[in-house]
Amino acid sequence: MQRIFFAPVADVSKNGKFFETAISGITTANGIKQLWGVISPDITWNRISKGDFLFIYNKGYLVYYATIKAKFEDTNLSKSLWSPKYKIDGTILYYDKILEFDKIYSCNISFDVFKDLAGYKEKASVRKFMELSEIGYSNLTKKYDTIEKIIKITAPNNGYKT
């Protein structure tokens, strides 16, 4: 079963790091790779794998979705691509859990669709890398059958490859 994950992105503009690294991609010795780093507890990180879906959340909407090609951890690469997150207690966190996308698509799906399916509270949003709840998976399967169908129904004019 393909799993569904969400990651918040503050800046999805063409000037932002997400566009630079995940949409345009970075040039490596093996060609261009579309990458995005997350901060994640191991329990969530260990559940995502090749073929799973990642939705990019921004201001109440899922604005991109991608199929995962690979995942790896690399603090040095993270430091070279993204600014760290500084916590109030002085802890520095790096976006060193890195996802490589097979394909990434633009979309415009209200997060309300998934809030309803998953039984999340009305004010729920994506504030960290997270997986769709088990209730969400169950309801998605009952109502839409597949993730592709929910995308087609809720965002029929979207889903073009970037």
C-alpha positions as CSV (number, residue, x, y, z in Angstrom):
1,M,0.0,0.0,0.0
2,Q,1.3,3.5,-0.9
3,R,1.4,5.7,2.2
4,I,0.6,9.3,2.2
5,F,2.7,11.9,4.0
6,F,2.5,15.7,4.3
7,A,5.3,18.3,4.7
8,P,4.9,22.0,5.4
9,V,6.7,24.5,3.2
10,A,6.7,28.2,4.1
11,D,7.8,29.5,0.7
12,V,6.7,27.8,-2.5
13,S,7.5,30.8,-4.7
14,K,10.0,30.6,-7.5
15,N,12.5,32.4,-5.3
16,G,12.3,29.9,-2.5
17,K,14.5,26.9,-1.6
18,F,11.7,24.5,-2.3
19,F,11.4,25.6,-5.9
20,E,15.2,25.6,-6.2
21,T,15.8,22.1,-4.8
22,A,12.6,20.2,-5.3
23,I,11.1,21.7,-8.5
24,S,14.1,22.8,-10.5
25,G,16.3,20.2,-8.8
26,I,20.0,20.2,-8.0
27,T,22.8,19.1,-10.3
28,T,24.7,16.1,-9.2
29,A,27.3,13.9,-10.8
30,N,24.4,11.6,-11.7
31,G,22.2,14.3,-13.2
32,I,19.5,16.5,-11.8
33,K,17.8,15.4,-8.6
34,Q,14.7,16.8,-7.1
35,L,15.2,16.8,-3.3
36,W,13.5,18.0,-0.2
37,G,14.8,17.7,3.4
38,V,12.6,17.2,6.4
39,I,13.0,17.1,10.1
40,S,11.4,14.0,11.4
41,P,11.2,11.6,14.3
42,D,12.5,8.2,13.3
43,I,9.1,6.6,13.8
44,T,7.7,8.7,10.9
45,W,10.9,8.7,8.8
46,N,11.1,4.9,9.0
47,R,7.6,4.5,7.5
48,I,8.1,6.4,4.3
49,S,9.5,4.5,1.3
50,K,9.9,4.4,-2.4
51,G,6.5,4.8,-4.2
52,D,4.8,6.6,-1.3
53,F,3.1,10.0,-1.8
54,L,4.3,13.3,-0.3
55,F,2.0,16.3,-0.3
56,I,3.5,19.7,0.1
57,Y,1.3,21.9,2.4
58,N,1.2,25.7,2.2
59,K,-1.3,28.0,3.8
60,G,-4.2,25.5,4.0
61,Y,-3.6,23.9,0.6
62,L,-1.7,21.0,-0.7
63,V,0.2,22.7,-3.6
64,Y,2.4,19.9,-4.8
65,Y,2.5,16.1,-4.6
66,A,5.3,13.8,-5.4
67,T,6.1,10.2,-5.6
68,I,9.1,9.2,-3.5
69,K,12.1,7.7,-5.5
70,A,14.5,7.4,-2.6
71,K,15.2,8.6,0.9
72,F,18.6,9.1,2.7
73,E,20.2,11.0,5.5
74,D,22.9,13.5,4.8
75,T,23.7,16.4,7.2
76,N,26.4,17.9,5.1
77,L,24.1,18.1,2.0
78,S,21.4,19.5,4.2
79,K,23.7,22.3,5.5
80,S,24.6,23.2,1.9
81,L,21.0,23.4,0.7
82,W,18.8,24.6,3.5
83,S,19.1,26.9,6.5
84,P,18.8,25.0,9.9
85,K,15.9,25.4,12.3
86,Y,16.8,27.1,15.6
87,K,14.7,26.1,18.6
88,I,14.0,28.4,21.5
89,D,16.3,26.2,23.8
90,G,19.2,26.8,21.4
91,T,19.0,23.4,19.7
92,I,19.9,23.4,16.0
93,L,18.0,21.0,13.8
94,Y,18.9,20.2,10.2
95,Y,16.7,19.1,7.4
96,D,19.0,16.1,6.9
97,K,16.3,13.4,6.2
98,I,16.2,13.9,2.5
99,L,13.6,12.7,0.0
100,E,14.3,12.3,-3.7
101,F,11.2,12.7,-5.9
102,D,10.5,10.4,-8.9
103,K,7.9,12.9,-10.2
104,I,6.5,16.0,-8.7
105,Y,3.2,17.6,-9.7
106,S,1.4,20.9,-9.1
107,C,-2.0,20.8,-7.5
108,N,-4.4,22.9,-5.4
109,I,-6.2,20.7,-3.0
110,S,-7.7,22.1,0.2
111,F,-6.3,20.4,3.2
112,D,-10.0,20.3,4.4
113,V,-10.5,17.2,2.2
114,F,-7.9,15.3,4.2
115,K,-9.0,16.8,7.5
116,D,-12.5,15.4,6.8
117,L,-11.2,12.0,5.8
118,A,-8.8,11.7,8.8
119,G,-11.1,13.1,11.4
120,Y,-8.6,15.9,12.2
121,K,-9.8,18.9,14.2
122,E,-11.2,21.9,12.2
123,K,-8.2,24.0,12.9
124,A,-5.7,21.3,12.0
125,S,-2.8,22.1,9.7
126,V,0.5,20.6,8.7
127,R,3.2,21.9,11.0
128,K,5.6,19.1,10.7
129,F,6.4,16.1,8.5
130,M,3.6,13.7,9.2
131,E,1.7,10.7,7.9
132,L,-2.0,10.5,7.1
133,S,-3.8,8.8,10.1
134,E,-5.0,5.2,9.9
135,I,-8.6,6.5,10.0
136,G,-7.7,8.7,7.0
137,Y,-6.4,5.7,5.0
138,S,-9.5,3.7,5.8
139,N,-11.9,6.5,4.8
140,L,-9.9,7.4,1.7
141,T,-10.1,3.8,0.5
142,K,-13.8,3.7,1.2
143,K,-14.6,7.0,-0.5
144,Y,-12.1,7.3,-3.3
145,D,-10.4,3.9,-3.6
146,T,-7.0,5.3,-4.6
147,I,-4.9,8.4,-4.0
148,E,-4.9,9.1,-7.7
149,K,-8.8,9.3,-7.7
150,I,-8.8,11.8,-4.8
151,I,-6.4,14.0,-6.8
152,K,-8.4,13.7,-9.9
153,I,-11.7,14.5,-8.2
154,T,-10.6,17.2,-5.9
155,A,-8.2,18.9,-8.3
156,P,-9.3,18.0,-11.8
157,N,-7.5,20.8,-13.6
158,N,-4.2,20.2,-11.7
159,G,-1.7,17.4,-11.6
160,Y,0.6,18.5,-14.3
161,K,4.2,17.6,-14.0
162,T,6.4,20.5,-13.1
